[in-house]
Amino acid sequence: MVQAPTDLQQTRIPTPALRSTRTFLVLFAACAGQFLVVLDVSVVNVALPSMRADLGLSTTGLQWVVNAYAIAFAGFMLLGGRAADVFGRKRTFLFGLGLFTVASLAGGLAQEGWQLLAARAVQGLGAAVLAPATLTIVTAAAPAGPARTRAIGTWSAVGAAGGAAGGFVGGALTDLLSWRWVLLINVPVGALVLVGAVFWLTESREKTGRRLDLPGASLVTGGLAAVAYGIVQTEEAGWIAARTLLPLLGGLAVLGLFILVEARTKAPLMPLKVFRSRAVTAANVTMMVIGSASFGMWFSMTVYAQNVLDYSPLKAGLALIPSSVAVVVGSKLAPRLMTRAGAANVAVIGTLIAATGFGWQSTMTADGGYLMSIMIPGMLMMMGIGLAATPLAALATAGAEPGDEGLVSGLINTSRTMGGALGLSVFSTIAASRAGDSAAEVDLTAGYALAFRAGAGLLVTGAVVMLFWLPRRTEH
């Protein structure tokens, strides 16, 4: 017989303070995971010269230290989003973070270039599994309404801060220790977050009965890798050479095949029906624009500071701290502005502010001063990107149907990272084609300036698309 609880056996109902503390811990664990995976997109930038000297990497190999991670990250993120729905958000988070941490250890101990590239690719796979779970954990922890919007704003700010902090963290570790520590630092941090997540997170999943679409994941990743490889080849071979066109056209064909497979399979990785939502489709397309600009910005600013202005890795990282602060401020300011001006309007305004910064940066010179050539334009670029990313993520996740939250979270992350991988390839190729074989500071500066002009044009185009395509309503 079941007895009613006595005074000493009363059912414990969490107090608001306890619920608030637990919510904070859940958000902290999820955001810490997001910070790590975004940090590792850019943390290696200032360490690339040291990696080249130590492991004998070619110029193309250096680009693949960045792209191996970014492409695996983007290509498998849809799979990670679906895994979070099928297997559970906590389990997926723990697996992804564990894989990411082990791969970081392998990369930090690499003795050959191929070992480093392989470790970076596995890191990207771990990040792809982890990142979608972080957003679904965040949205599940906060109730719908302003609280959820603020939580997404925090998640966006932390992700943006991870990308922004990469230059400083990488520079400090490379100068004070060695390039290996830009990867090894993930091991103790990842272990601590893993322990916290075990105790703080609770399991949740959708009762969908769906399976994972491994063929779809392989096709989208292979297609993205081939397209990025083709773009990189244009630096040496030009746009009409066979070694450029074959991977480009082949990659596009594979991506087309991916869409056909997804339309016919019973359990697609990316159900095409999600794109019936105007919010989901428009937010993902424009997030690709934001991602391509932000990834290209950090890479180009870092190499400009080191190759032209002769900054040390640490000094280059310190120089970008104001930009890092600006992107966090923009991300945290966005939710407040969204309640007044609407999510779509804030995204447009942020994109135009970023475009202004890119245009300013394109006036850079070989003897530029820090204030006018790095700090102010960098702050404008990152403030605008921070303002734009939060409403785009909010619009996309608000447009998800029940059971598709993990998928849509993975999709918005995929769009940002895929745009970043392709944007990095395109902007670095533009800069290299303008500079040619010259190592003169004037020619290098002209190449970087042209890349920033291209970025400004892309952002203005993106702002126009947002103005007419994003839903004209505020998502709370």
C-alpha positions in Angstrom: 0.0 0.0 0.0 1.3 3.4 -0.9 1.4 5.8 2.1 1.1 9.5 1.9 4.3 11.3 2.7 4.8 12.4 6.3 6.0 15.9 7.2 9.5 14.5 7.0 8.9 12.8 3.7 7.3 15.7 1.8 7.9 15.7 -1.9 10.6 18.2 -2.7 9.6 20.9 -5.1 12.5 22.9 -6.5 12.3 26.5 -5.3 12.7 29.3 -7.8 16.3 29.8 -6.6 17.2 26.2 -7.1 15.6 26.1 -10.5 17.4 29.3 -11.4 20.8 27.9 -10.2 20.2 24.6 -12.2 19.3 26.5 -15.3 22.4 28.6 -15.0 24.6 25.5 -14.6 22.9 23.9 -17.7 23.4 27.0 -19.7 27.0 27.2 -18.5 27.8 23.7 -19.6 26.1 24.1 -23.0 27.8 27.4 -23.7 31.2 26.1 -22.6 30.9 23.4 -25.1 29.9 25.8 -27.8 32.8 28.1 -26.9 35.3 25.3 -27.3 34.1 24.2 -30.7 33.9 27.7 -32.2 37.3 28.7 -30.6 39.0 25.9 -32.5 37.9 27.3 -35.8 40.2 30.4 -35.3 42.6 29.5 -32.5 45.1 27.9 -34.9 45.4 31.0 -37.2 48.2 32.7 -35.4 49.9 29.3 -34.8 50.1 28.4 -38.5 53.6 29.8 -39.2 54.9 27.8 -36.2 53.1 24.6 -37.4 54.6 25.1 -40.8 58.1 25.4 -39.5 57.7 22.4 -37.1 55.9 20.0 -39.4 56.9 21.1 -42.9 53.4 21.9 -44.1 52.9 23.5 -47.5 50.8 26.7 -48.0 47.9 24.6 -49.1 48.5 22.3 -46.1 48.2 25.3 -43.8 44.8 26.2 -45.2 43.7 22.6 -44.6 44.6 22.9 -40.9 41.7 25.3 -40.8 39.5 23.7 -43.5 39.8 20.1 -42.3 38.1 21.1 -39.1 35.6 23.5 -40.6 34.4 21.2 -43.3 34.0 18.2 -41.0 32.3 20.5 -38.6 29.9 21.8 -41.2 29.4 18.5 -43.1 28.5 16.3 -40.1 26.5 18.9 -38.1 23.2 17.9 -39.6 24.0 14.3 -38.5 24.8 15.7 -35.0 21.5 17.6 -34.8 19.5 14.5 -35.7 21.6 12.4 -33.3 20.6 14.8 -30.5 16.9 14.2 -31.3 17.2 10.4 -31.6 19.7 9.4 -28.9 19.2 12.3 -26.5 20.7 15.7 -26.0 22.8 14.8 -23.0 24.2 11.6 -24.4 25.1 13.3 -27.7 26.7 16.3 -25.9 28.9 14.0 -23.8 29.9 11.8 -26.8 30.7 14.9 -29.0 32.7 16.6 -26.3 34.6 13.4 -25.5 35.6 12.8 -29.1 36.6 16.5 -29.5 38.8 16.3 -26.4 40.6 13.1 -27.5 41.2 14.5 -31.0 42.6 17.7 -29.5 45.1 15.6 -27.6 46.1 13.7 -30.7 46.5 16.9 -32.7 48.7 18.5 -30.0 51.0 15.4 -30.0 51.2 15.2 -33.9 54.6 14.5 -35.3 53.7 14.7 -39.0 51.5 17.0 -41.0 49.1 14.3 -42.0 48.6 13.4 -38.3 47.7 17.0 -37.5 45.2 17.2 -40.4 43.6 13.9 -39.5 43.2 15.0 -35.9 41.7 18.3 -37.0 39.1 16.4 -39.1 38.2 14.2 -36.1 38.0 17.3 -34.0 35.5 18.7 -36.5 33.4 15.5 -36.3 33.3 15.8 -32.5 32.3 19.5 -32.8 29.6 18.6 -35.3 28.0 16.1 -32.8 28.4 18.5 -29.9 27.3 21.9 -31.3 23.7 21.2 -32.2 23.1 19.6 -28.8 24.3 22.8 -27.1 21.6 25.0 -28.8 18.8 22.4 -28.1 19.9 22.2 -24.5 19.8 26.0 -24.2 16.3 26.3 -25.8 15.0 23.5 -23.6 16.4 25.0 -20.4 14.7 28.3 -20.8 10.9 28.8 -21.2 9.5 30.2 -24.4 9.5 34.0 -24.5 11.9 36.7 -23.5 13.9 34.2 -21.3 14.6 31.9 -24.2 15.5 34.8 -26.4 18.0 36.0 -23.8 19.4 32.4 -23.5 19.9 32.2 -27.2 21.5 35.6 -27.1 24.0 34.3 -24.5 24.6 31.2 -26.6 25.3 33.4 -29.6 27.5 35.7 -27.6 29.6 32.8 -26.3 29.9 31.3 -29.7 31.0 34.6 -31.2 33.4 35.1 -28.3 34.9 31.8 -29.0 35.7 32.8 -32.6 36.8 36.2 -31.5 39.1 34.9 -28.7 40.9 32.5 -31.0 43.5 35.0 -32.0 44.4 36.1 -28.5 44.3 32.6 -27.0 46.3 31.1 -29.9 48.8 34.0 -29.9 49.4 33.8 -26.1 49.8 30.0 -26.1 52.1 30.0 -29.2 54.3 32.8 -27.8 54.5 31.6 -24.2 54.5 27.8 -24.7 54.2 26.3 -28.3 51.8 25.9 -31.1 50.9 22.5 -29.7 49.1 24.1 -26.7 46.5 25.7 -29.0 45.1 22.1 -29.2 46.3 20.7 -25.9 44.5 23.4 -23.9 41.2 21.8 -24.9 42.0 18.6 -23.0 41.8 19.9 -19.3 39.0 22.3 -20.2 37.0 19.6 -22.1 37.5 17.2 -19.2 36.1 19.7 -16.7 33.1 20.5 -18.8 32.5 16.7 -19.3 32.4 16.2 -15.5 30.0 19.1 -15.0 27.7 18.0 -17.8 27.4 14.5 -16.3 26.0 16.0 -13.1 24.1 19.1 -14.4 22.4 18.0 -17.6 19.3 15.9 -17.7 18.5 13.6 -20.6 15.8 14.5 -23.2 15.0 13.2 -26.6 12.2 13.3 -29.2 10.1 10.1 -29.6 10.5 10.2 -33.3 11.6 6.6 -34.1 13.9 8.1 -36.7 17.3 6.6 -37.7 20.5 8.4 -38.6 21.1 9.0 -42.3 24.8 8.1 -42.7 24.8 8.1 -46.5 23.4 11.6 -46.5 26.0 12.8 -44.0 28.8 11.3 -46.2 27.4 13.0 -49.3 27.1 16.5 -47.9 30.5 16.3 -46.2 32.2 15.0 -49.4 30.5 17.6 -51.5 31.5 20.5 -49.2 35.1 19.2 -49.1 35.4 18.9 -52.8 34.0 22.4 -53.4 36.4 23.9 -50.8 39.3 22.0 -52.3 38.4 23.4 -55.8 38.3 26.9 -54.5 41.7 26.6 -52.8 43.2 25.3 -56.1 42.3 28.6 -57.8 45.1 30.3 -55.9 47.7 28.4 -58.0 45.9 27.1 -61.0 43.2 29.7 -61.7 39.4 29.2 -62.2 39.5 27.3 -65.5 42.2 24.8 -64.8 41.1 21.1 -64.7 42.3 20.6 -61.1 40.0 23.5 -60.1 37.0 22.7 -62.2 36.9 18.9 -61.6 36.6 19.2 -57.8 34.3 22.2 -58.0 31.8 20.6 -60.4 32.2 17.2 -58.8 31.4 18.7 -55.4 28.4 20.5 -56.7 27.2 17.3 -58.3 27.6 15.4 -55.0 25.6 18.1 -53.2 22.9 17.8 -55.8 22.9 14.0 -55.3 22.6 14.7 -51.6 19.4 16.6 -52.2 18.0 13.8 -54.4 18.8 11.2 -51.7 17.2 13.3 -49.0 14.0 13.7 -51.1 13.6 9.9 -51.5 14.9 8.3 -48.3 12.5 7.4 -45.5 14.6 8.9 -42.7 16.4 11.8 -44.3 19.2 13.6 -42.6 17.7 16.9 -43.8 14.0 16.6 -44.4 13.3 19.1 -47.2 10.0 19.9 -45.5 11.9 22.1 -43.0 12.5 24.6 -45.8 8.7 25.2 -46.1 9.2 27.5 -43.2 10.2 30.9 -44.5 11.9 31.7 -41.2 14.1 28.6 -41.3 15.1 29.0 -45.0 15.8 32.7 -44.9 17.7 32.6 -41.6 19.9 29.7 -42.8 20.8 31.4 -46.2 21.6 34.7 -44.5 23.5 32.9 -41.7 25.8 31.5 -44.4 26.6 35.1 -45.4 27.4 36.1 -41.8 29.5 33.0 -41.3 31.6 33.5 -44.4 32.3 37.2 -43.5 33.2 36.4 -39.8 35.6 33.5 -40.6 37.3 35.4 -43.4 37.6 38.5 -41.2 39.5 36.8 -38.4 41.9 35.0 -40.8 42.6 38.1 -42.8 43.1 40.4 -39.9 45.4 38.0 -38.2 47.7 37.5 -41.2 47.6 41.2 -42.0 48.8 42.0 -38.5 51.6 39.4 -38.6 52.7 39.5 -42.3 52.4 43.2 -42.9 52.5 45.1 -39.6 55.1 42.6 -38.1 53.1 41.8 -35.0 54.1 38.8 -32.9 51.5 36.1 -32.4 50.7 37.4 -28.9 50.5 41.0 -30.1 48.2 40.1 -33.0 45.9 38.3 -30.5 45.9 41.3 -28.1 45.2 43.6 -31.0 41.9 41.8 -31.7 40.6 41.9 -28.1 38.4 45.0 -28.7 36.8 43.2 -31.6 36.2 40.2 -29.4 34.5 42.4 -26.8 32.4 44.1 -29.6 31.0 40.8 -30.8 29.9 39.8 -27.3 28.3 43.2 -26.7 26.5 43.0 -30.0 25.2 39.5 -29.3 24.0 40.5 -25.8 22.4 43.7 -27.0 20.5 42.0 -29.8 17.7 40.5 -27.7 16.8 43.9 -26.2 16.7 45.5 -29.6 14.6 42.5 -31.0 11.8 43.2 -28.6 11.6 46.8 -29.9 12.5 46.7 -33.5 11.9 43.0 -34.5 14.3 40.2 -35.2 14.5 40.8 -38.9 15.2 44.5 -38.6 18.0 43.9 -36.0 19.6 41.4 -38.4 19.5 43.9 -41.2 21.0 46.7 -39.1 23.7 44.5 -37.7 24.7 43.3 -41.2 24.9 46.8 -42.5 27.1 47.9 -39.5 29.4 44.9 -40.3 29.5 45.9 -44.0 30.6 49.4 -42.9 33.4 47.9 -40.9 34.5 45.7 -43.9 34.5 48.8 -46.2 36.6 50.7 -43.7 39.0 47.8 -43.3 39.5 47.7 -47.1 41.2 51.1 -46.9 44.1 49.5 -45.0 47.7 50.4 -45.8 51.0 48.8 -45.4 52.0 51.3 -42.7 48.7 51.6 -41.0 48.3 52.5 -37.3 46.5 50.2 -34.9 43.6 52.5 -34.1 42.4 53.2 -37.6 43.6 50.0 -39.4 42.6 47.3 -36.9 40.7 48.4 -33.8 37.9 50.6 -35.0 37.0 48.8 -38.2 37.4 45.5 -36.4 34.9 46.6 -33.7 32.4 47.7 -36.3 32.7 44.4 -38.1 32.2 42.3 -35.1 29.6 44.4 -33.4 27.5 44.1 -36.5 28.0 40.3 -36.8 27.1 39.9 -33.2 23.9 41.9 -33.7 22.9 39.9 -36.8 23.7 36.3 -35.6 21.3 36.3 -32.6 18.1 37.2 -34.4 18.9 34.8 -37.2 19.4 31.9 -34.8 16.2 32.9 -32.9 14.1 33.0 -36.1 15.4 29.7 -37.3 14.8 27.8 -34.1 11.4 29.4 -33.6 10.3 28.1 -37.0 11.1 24.4 -36.1 8.3 21.9 -35.8 8.2 19.6 -32.8 10.8 16.8 -33.2 12.9 18.9 -35.5 14.5 21.2 -32.9 17.9 19.4 -33.0 17.8 19.2 -36.8 17.2 23.0 -37.1 19.8 23.8 -34.5 22.3 21.7 -36.4 21.2 23.3 -39.7 21.7 26.9 -38.5 25.2 25.9 -37.1 25.9 24.1 -40.4 25.0 27.2 -42.4 27.3 29.4 -40.3 30.2 27.0 -40.4 29.7 26.0 -44.1 29.6 29.6 -45.0 32.8 30.1 -43.0 34.7 27.3 -44.6 33.8 28.4 -48.1 34.2 32.1 -47.3 37.7 31.5 -45.8 38.7 29.7 -49.0 37.2 32.4 -51.3 38.6 35.4 -49.3 42.1 33.9 -49.0 42.1 33.0 -52.7 41.1 36.6 -53.6 43.9 38.0 -51.4 46.5 35.6 -52.9 45.4 36.3 -56.5 45.8 40.0 -56.0 49.2 39.8 -54.3 50.5 37.2 -56.8 53.9 35.8 -56.0 55.1 39.0 -54.3 55.9 39.0 -50.7 56.1 42.8 -50.6 54.0 44.4 -47.8 52.3 46.8 -50.2 51.2 43.9 -52.5 50.1 41.7 -49.5 48.0 44.7 -48.2 46.4 45.2 -51.6 45.3 41.5 -51.5 43.8 41.7 -48.0 42.1 45.0 -48.9 40.5 43.4 -52.0 39.2 40.5 -49.8 37.6 43.0 -47.4 35.9 44.8 -50.3 34.5 41.5 -51.4 33.3 40.9 -47.9 31.6 44.3 -47.7 29.8 43.7 -51.0 28.6 40.2 -49.8 27.2 41.7 -46.6 25.4 44.5 -48.4 23.8 41.9 -50.6 22.9 39.8 -47.6 21.3 42.8 -45.9 19.1 43.4 -49.0 18.1 39.7 -49.0 17.2 39.8 -45.3 15.1 43.0 -45.8 12.8 41.3 -48.3 12.9 37.7 -47.2 13.1 37.4 -43.4 9.6 37.3 -41.7 8.7 40.8 -40.6 7.8 39.8 -37.0 9.6 39.5 -33.7 10.2 36.0 -32.3 10.1 35.8 -28.6 
